[in-house]
């Protein structure tokens, strides 16, 4: 009888842990989705700023340099 009672308790604990884990994952996913649009906007702004600084750094638009290589002529 004690083995049966222990088995039932153990099964209940395993199921409870599984349900608790799934609930926590859903909450974390919701929080992550709420914060995601803010991060995308900041990344887009940073990309635009990086593009502006890169265009200011290169005086001629048809020449681009790769790190560690010679000058490459590019026609646009």
Secondary structure, 3 states (H helix, E strand, C coil): CHHHHHHHHHHHHHHHHHHHHHHHHHHHHHHHHHHHHHHHHHHHHHHHHHHHHHHHHCCCCCEEECCCCCEEECCC
